[in-house]
C-alpha cells in the first residue's frame, strides 16, 4: 500500500491521491535459475503484478518515475522547455462554412 512519496529524499506522507502524481507499472516476472544450462522452454507462466507509486506535488513538479527491467524504479527529471512553457497560446482560428 502507498504510504509516502516515492522519492527517498522526500518521503512526504500520502494524505490524498488528489495531490501529486500517481504512477502505475505492470511488472512481469519469471524466476530463472542461474545454474539452468538447459535450452528447454520455460515451463513457468510469467507472473504479472501491478505496482503503484506516488510522488508528492513538490516532487511531481520536477520529476517523474520510470521502471526499467535492469535498474528498477528510477526518478527522472522532467524536461523543462522554458522557451515553449511561457509562450502564449495561439489565437483560435475561425472556421467558416462555405
VMD Tcl script that builds the backbone (N, CA, C; Angstrom):
set m [mol new atoms 294]
animate dup $m
set s [atomselect $m all]
$s set {name element resname resid chain x y z} {
  {N N UNK 1 A 0.840 -1.182 0.000}
  {CA C UNK 1 A 0.000 0.000 0.000}
  {C C UNK 1 A 0.884 1.243 0.000}
  {N N UNK 2 A 0.424 2.260 -0.686}
  {CA C UNK 2 A 1.149 3.519 -0.748}
  {C C UNK 2 A 1.060 4.228 0.593}
  {N N UNK 3 A 2.180 4.753 1.050}
  {CA C UNK 3 A 2.140 5.485 2.308}
  {C C UNK 3 A 2.928 6.785 2.261}
  {N N UNK 4 A 3.831 6.909 1.272}
  {CA C UNK 4 A 4.664 8.106 1.212}
  {C C UNK 4 A 5.169 8.342 -0.202}
  {N N UNK 5 A 5.776 9.505 -0.406}
  {CA C UNK 5 A 6.356 9.874 -1.693}
  {C C UNK 5 A 7.435 8.863 -2.074}
  {N N UNK 6 A 7.479 8.500 -3.344}
  {CA C UNK 6 A 8.457 7.513 -3.821}
  {C C UNK 6 A 9.872 8.072 -3.886}
  {N N UNK 7 A 10.027 9.380 -3.753}
  {CA C UNK 7 A 11.354 9.985 -3.731}
  {C C UNK 7 A 11.972 9.708 -2.360}
  {N N UNK 8 A 13.058 8.930 -2.295}
  {CA C UNK 8 A 13.627 8.566 -0.992}
  {C C UNK 8 A 14.167 9.757 -0.200}
  {N N UNK 9 A 14.485 10.852 -0.861}
  {CA C UNK 9 A 14.968 12.024 -0.128}
  {C C UNK 9 A 13.826 12.897 0.375}
  {N N UNK 10 A 12.603 12.595 -0.008}
  {CA C UNK 10 A 11.444 13.382 0.417}
  {C C UNK 10 A 10.634 12.623 1.472}
  {N N UNK 11 A 10.049 11.517 1.074}
  {CA C UNK 11 A 9.246 10.651 1.945}
  {C C UNK 11 A 8.076 11.372 2.615}
  {N N UNK 12 A 7.489 12.372 1.929}
  {CA C UNK 12 A 6.311 13.054 2.464}
  {C C UNK 12 A 5.169 12.049 2.563}
  {N N UNK 13 A 4.435 12.030 3.682}
  {CA C UNK 13 A 3.346 11.061 3.817}
  {C C UNK 13 A 2.201 11.340 2.844}
  {N N UNK 14 A 1.622 10.272 2.339}
  {CA C UNK 14 A 0.483 10.370 1.425}
  {C C UNK 14 A -0.770 10.661 2.240}
  {N N UNK 15 A -1.420 11.772 1.925}
  {CA C UNK 15 A -2.663 12.114 2.614}
  {C C UNK 15 A -3.853 12.131 1.665}
  {N N UNK 16 A -3.592 12.385 0.373}
  {CA C UNK 16 A -4.681 12.448 -0.595}
  {C C UNK 16 A -4.158 12.113 -1.987}
  {N N UNK 17 A -4.878 11.260 -2.702}
  {CA C UNK 17 A -4.482 10.922 -4.067}
  {C C UNK 17 A -4.819 12.037 -5.055}
  {N N UNK 18 A -5.556 13.042 -4.608}
  {CA C UNK 18 A -5.871 14.160 -5.496}
  {C C UNK 18 A -4.707 15.138 -5.599}
  {N N UNK 19 A -3.687 14.945 -4.792}
  {CA C UNK 19 A -2.495 15.787 -4.841}
  {C C UNK 19 A -1.331 14.953 -5.349}
  {N N UNK 20 A -0.414 15.580 -6.054}
  {CA C UNK 20 A 0.755 14.858 -6.548}
  {C C UNK 20 A 0.422 14.066 -7.797}
  {N N UNK 21 A 1.195 13.025 -8.028}
  {CA C UNK 21 A 1.011 12.213 -9.237}
  {C C UNK 21 A 1.161 10.735 -8.894}
  {N N UNK 22 A 0.218 9.940 -9.377}
  {CA C UNK 22 A 0.211 8.505 -9.147}
  {C C UNK 22 A 0.746 7.800 -10.390}
  {N N UNK 23 A 1.644 6.851 -10.189}
  {CA C UNK 23 A 2.219 6.071 -11.282}
  {C C UNK 23 A 1.812 4.620 -11.104}
  {N N UNK 24 A 1.505 3.953 -12.208}
  {CA C UNK 24 A 1.139 2.540 -12.192}
  {C C UNK 24 A 2.013 1.811 -13.199}
  {N N UNK 25 A 2.649 0.745 -12.751}
  {CA C UNK 25 A 3.508 -0.047 -13.619}
  {C C UNK 25 A 3.081 -1.505 -13.556}
  {N N UNK 26 A 3.140 -2.170 -14.711}
  {CA C UNK 26 A 2.907 -3.609 -14.748}
  {C C UNK 26 A 4.266 -4.294 -14.667}
  {N N UNK 27 A 4.381 -5.229 -13.746}
  {CA C UNK 27 A 5.627 -5.956 -13.552}
  {C C UNK 27 A 5.395 -7.399 -13.973}
  {N N UNK 28 A 6.195 -7.863 -14.908}
  {CA C UNK 28 A 6.131 -9.250 -15.363}
  {C C UNK 28 A 7.384 -9.929 -14.852}
  {N N UNK 29 A 7.199 -10.988 -14.088}
  {CA C UNK 29 A 8.371 -11.650 -13.519}
  {C C UNK 29 A 8.317 -13.149 -13.774}
  {N N UNK 30 A 9.486 -13.705 -13.915}
  {CA C UNK 30 A 9.648 -15.147 -14.061}
  {C C UNK 30 A 10.957 -15.502 -13.386}
  {N N UNK 31 A 10.952 -16.569 -12.628}
  {CA C UNK 31 A 12.187 -16.954 -11.952}
  {C C UNK 31 A 13.011 -17.830 -12.885}
  {N N UNK 32 A 14.259 -17.474 -13.030}
  {CA C UNK 32 A 15.166 -18.222 -13.889}
  {C C UNK 32 A 16.351 -18.647 -13.042}
  {N N UNK 33 A 16.639 -19.911 -13.046}
  {CA C UNK 33 A 17.762 -20.414 -12.264}
  {C C UNK 33 A 19.075 -20.009 -12.915}
  {N N UNK 34 A 20.000 -19.527 -12.120}
  {CA C UNK 34 A 21.307 -19.108 -12.644}
  {C C UNK 34 A 22.129 -20.303 -13.099}
  {N N UNK 35 A 21.792 -21.480 -12.624}
  {CA C UNK 35 A 22.560 -22.669 -12.995}
  {C C UNK 35 A 21.851 -23.517 -14.038}
  {N N UNK 36 A 20.757 -23.033 -14.581}
  {CA C UNK 36 A 19.996 -23.792 -15.570}
  {C C UNK 36 A 20.667 -23.658 -16.935}
  {N N UNK 37 A 21.391 -24.683 -17.344}
  {CA C UNK 37 A 22.103 -24.655 -18.617}
  {C C UNK 37 A 21.326 -25.345 -19.734}
  {N N UNK 38 A 20.132 -25.794 -19.442}
  {CA C UNK 38 A 19.348 -26.474 -20.473}
  {C C UNK 38 A 18.737 -25.446 -21.403}
  {N N UNK 39 A 18.498 -25.855 -22.601}
  {CA C UNK 39 A 17.897 -24.940 -23.572}
  {C C UNK 39 A 16.416 -25.239 -23.760}
  {N N UNK 40 A 15.820 -25.905 -22.765}
  {CA C UNK 40 A 14.403 -26.236 -22.844}
  {C C UNK 40 A 13.562 -24.980 -22.620}
  {N N UNK 41 A 12.353 -25.014 -23.175}
  {CA C UNK 41 A 11.435 -23.902 -22.960}
  {C C UNK 41 A 11.078 -23.806 -21.481}
  {N N UNK 42 A 10.780 -22.593 -21.053}
  {CA C UNK 42 A 10.376 -22.404 -19.666}
  {C C UNK 42 A 9.020 -23.040 -19.446}
  {N N UNK 43 A 8.870 -23.709 -18.328}
  {CA C UNK 43 A 7.593 -24.330 -18.017}
  {C C UNK 43 A 6.826 -23.494 -16.993}
  {N N UNK 44 A 7.331 -22.326 -16.699}
  {CA C UNK 44 A 6.694 -21.464 -15.715}
  {C C UNK 44 A 5.964 -20.326 -16.429}
  {N N UNK 45 A 4.754 -20.060 -15.989}
  {CA C UNK 45 A 3.993 -18.954 -16.547}
  {C C UNK 45 A 4.449 -17.660 -15.876}
  {N N UNK 46 A 4.739 -16.627 -16.656}
  {CA C UNK 46 A 5.153 -15.360 -16.042}
  {C C UNK 46 A 4.070 -14.809 -15.116}
  {N N UNK 47 A 4.502 -14.257 -13.996}
  {CA C UNK 47 A 3.587 -13.621 -13.046}
  {C C UNK 47 A 3.458 -12.152 -13.398}
  {N N UNK 48 A 2.248 -11.647 -13.426}
  {CA C UNK 48 A 2.008 -10.230 -13.716}
  {C C UNK 48 A 1.447 -9.573 -12.457}
  {N N UNK 49 A 2.060 -8.475 -12.088}
  {CA C UNK 49 A 1.601 -7.717 -10.931}
  {C C UNK 49 A 1.525 -6.247 -11.315}
  {N N UNK 50 A 0.691 -5.516 -10.629}
  {CA C UNK 50 A 0.605 -4.077 -10.829}
  {C C UNK 50 A 1.169 -3.402 -9.591}
  {N N UNK 51 A 2.087 -2.473 -9.809}
  {CA C UNK 51 A 2.697 -1.731 -8.703}
  {C C UNK 51 A 2.332 -0.260 -8.841}
  {N N UNK 52 A 2.031 0.367 -7.714}
  {CA C UNK 52 A 1.665 1.782 -7.700}
  {C C UNK 52 A 2.688 2.565 -6.882}
  {N N UNK 53 A 3.020 3.751 -7.376}
  {CA C UNK 53 A 3.937 4.650 -6.688}
  {C C UNK 53 A 3.365 6.058 -6.787}
  {N N UNK 54 A 3.670 6.879 -5.790}
  {CA C UNK 54 A 3.127 8.230 -5.733}
  {C C UNK 54 A 4.248 9.226 -5.512}
  {N N UNK 55 A 4.189 10.350 -6.226}
  {CA C UNK 55 A 5.090 11.473 -5.983}
  {C C UNK 55 A 4.258 12.624 -5.430}
  {N N UNK 56 A 4.753 13.255 -4.367}
  {CA C UNK 56 A 4.061 14.397 -3.773}
  {C C UNK 56 A 4.046 15.557 -4.777}
  {N N UNK 57 A 3.225 16.569 -4.564}
  {CA C UNK 57 A 3.142 17.676 -5.529}
  {C C UNK 57 A 4.483 18.357 -5.801}
  {N N UNK 58 A 5.298 18.546 -4.774}
  {CA C UNK 58 A 6.581 19.213 -4.967}
  {C C UNK 58 A 7.519 18.370 -5.828}
  {N N UNK 59 A 7.596 17.088 -5.588}
  {CA C UNK 59 A 8.468 16.208 -6.376}
  {C C UNK 59 A 7.903 15.999 -7.782}
  {N N UNK 60 A 6.578 15.878 -7.894}
  {CA C UNK 60 A 5.945 15.653 -9.200}
  {C C UNK 60 A 6.101 16.855 -10.123}
  {N N UNK 61 A 6.345 18.033 -9.564}
  {CA C UNK 61 A 6.520 19.224 -10.393}
  {C C UNK 61 A 7.835 19.192 -11.163}
  {N N UNK 62 A 8.810 18.428 -10.673}
  {CA C UNK 62 A 10.129 18.419 -11.318}
  {C C UNK 62 A 10.608 17.035 -11.719}
  {N N UNK 63 A 9.910 15.981 -11.276}
  {CA C UNK 63 A 10.380 14.617 -11.533}
  {C C UNK 63 A 9.245 13.698 -11.966}
  {N N UNK 64 A 9.638 12.587 -12.562}
  {CA C UNK 64 A 8.712 11.511 -12.908}
  {C C UNK 64 A 9.376 10.200 -12.505}
  {N N UNK 65 A 8.625 9.121 -12.575}
  {CA C UNK 65 A 9.154 7.797 -12.256}
  {C C UNK 65 A 9.164 6.940 -13.507}
  {N N UNK 66 A 10.148 6.087 -13.600}
  {CA C UNK 66 A 10.203 5.099 -14.667}
  {C C UNK 66 A 10.630 3.779 -14.047}
  {N N UNK 67 A 10.148 2.697 -14.605}
  {CA C UNK 67 A 10.519 1.372 -14.124}
  {C C UNK 67 A 11.241 0.657 -15.247}
  {N N UNK 68 A 12.513 0.370 -15.025}
  {CA C UNK 68 A 13.334 -0.285 -16.035}
  {C C UNK 68 A 13.668 -1.697 -15.573}
  {N N UNK 69 A 13.641 -2.660 -16.488}
  {CA C UNK 69 A 13.873 -4.055 -16.110}
  {C C UNK 69 A 15.206 -4.286 -15.395}
  {N N UNK 70 A 16.263 -3.650 -15.849}
  {CA C UNK 70 A 17.580 -3.906 -15.265}
  {C C UNK 70 A 17.853 -3.092 -14.009}
  {N N UNK 71 A 17.407 -1.840 -13.983}
  {CA C UNK 71 A 17.767 -0.977 -12.853}
  {C C UNK 71 A 16.620 -0.692 -11.895}
  {N N UNK 72 A 15.427 -1.158 -12.190}
  {CA C UNK 72 A 14.304 -0.970 -11.284}
  {C C UNK 72 A 13.687 0.415 -11.367}
  {N N UNK 73 A 13.118 0.863 -10.262}
  {CA C UNK 73 A 12.434 2.148 -10.202}
  {C C UNK 73 A 13.451 3.282 -10.170}
  {N N UNK 74 A 13.243 4.275 -11.054}
  {CA C UNK 74 A 14.170 5.411 -11.118}
  {C C UNK 74 A 13.399 6.719 -11.164}
  {N N UNK 75 A 13.937 7.718 -10.482}
  {CA C UNK 75 A 13.435 9.085 -10.592}
  {C C UNK 75 A 14.114 9.731 -11.780}
  {N N UNK 76 A 13.343 10.371 -12.631}
  {CA C UNK 76 A 13.944 11.069 -13.767}
  {C C UNK 76 A 13.448 12.512 -13.768}
  {N N UNK 77 A 14.307 13.456 -14.126}
  {CA C UNK 77 A 13.863 14.854 -14.163}
  {C C UNK 77 A 12.924 15.083 -15.339}
  {N N UNK 78 A 11.945 15.943 -15.128}
  {CA C UNK 78 A 11.063 16.331 -16.220}
  {C C UNK 78 A 11.813 17.288 -17.120}
  {N N UNK 79 A 11.594 17.147 -18.405}
  {CA C UNK 79 A 12.226 18.066 -19.344}
  {C C UNK 79 A 11.565 19.424 -19.189}
  {N N UNK 80 A 12.378 20.437 -19.023}
  {CA C UNK 80 A 11.821 21.786 -18.905}
  {C C UNK 80 A 12.190 22.568 -20.150}
  {N N UNK 81 A 11.178 22.872 -20.926}
  {CA C UNK 81 A 11.375 23.639 -22.143}
  {C C UNK 81 A 10.849 25.043 -21.868}
  {N N UNK 82 A 11.704 25.889 -21.304}
  {CA C UNK 82 A 11.267 27.220 -20.905}
  {C C UNK 82 A 10.874 28.065 -22.101}
  {N N UNK 83 A 11.391 27.747 -23.271}
  {CA C UNK 83 A 11.040 28.509 -24.462}
  {C C UNK 83 A 9.584 28.348 -24.841}
  {N N UNK 84 A 9.023 27.161 -24.637}
  {CA C UNK 84 A 7.624 26.942 -25.003}
  {C C UNK 84 A 6.696 27.029 -23.802}
  {N N UNK 85 A 7.222 26.881 -22.600}
  {CA C UNK 85 A 6.359 26.886 -21.423}
  {C C UNK 85 A 5.721 28.247 -21.190}
  {N N UNK 86 A 6.440 29.317 -21.468}
  {CA C UNK 86 A 5.915 30.650 -21.215}
  {C C UNK 86 A 5.342 31.313 -22.461}
  {N N UNK 87 A 5.335 30.599 -23.567}
  {CA C UNK 87 A 4.811 31.155 -24.806}
  {C C UNK 87 A 3.284 31.178 -24.736}
  {N N UNK 88 A 2.648 32.303 -25.128}
  {CA C UNK 88 A 1.182 32.340 -25.093}
  {C C UNK 88 A 0.590 31.389 -26.127}
  {N N UNK 89 A -0.606 30.933 -25.845}
  {CA C UNK 89 A -1.299 30.046 -26.777}
  {C C UNK 89 A -1.678 30.821 -28.026}
  {N N UNK 90 A -1.689 30.166 -29.184}
  {CA C UNK 90 A -2.084 30.866 -30.408}
  {C C UNK 90 A -3.562 31.239 -30.356}
  {N N UNK 91 A -3.896 32.294 -31.069}
  {CA C UNK 91 A -5.291 32.733 -31.126}
  {C C UNK 91 A -6.113 31.669 -31.832}
  {N N UNK 92 A -7.353 31.460 -31.391}
  {CA C UNK 92 A -8.183 30.446 -32.047}
  {C C UNK 92 A -8.463 30.824 -33.495}
  {N N UNK 93 A -8.490 29.806 -34.345}
  {CA C UNK 93 A -8.781 30.042 -35.764}
  {C C UNK 93 A -10.287 30.095 -35.957}
  {N N UNK 94 A -10.671 30.887 -36.928}
  {CA C UNK 94 A -12.090 30.961 -37.259}
  {C C UNK 94 A -12.404 29.921 -38.325}
  {N N UNK 95 A -13.526 29.260 -38.179}
  {CA C UNK 95 A -13.965 28.279 -39.159}
  {C C UNK 95 A -15.185 28.835 -39.881}
  {N N UNK 96 A -15.182 28.704 -41.176}
  {CA C UNK 96 A -16.283 29.211 -41.988}
  {C C UNK 96 A -16.927 28.056 -42.735}
  {N N UNK 97 A -18.239 28.060 -42.794}
  {CA C UNK 97 A -18.966 27.116 -43.642}
  {C C UNK 97 A -19.131 27.772 -45.001}
  {N N UNK 98 A -18.448 27.296 -45.983}
  {CA C UNK 98 A -18.526 27.893 -47.321}
  {C C UNK 98 A -19.309 27.015 -48.241}
}
mol reanalyze $m
mol bondsrecalc $m
mol representation Tube
mol addrep $m
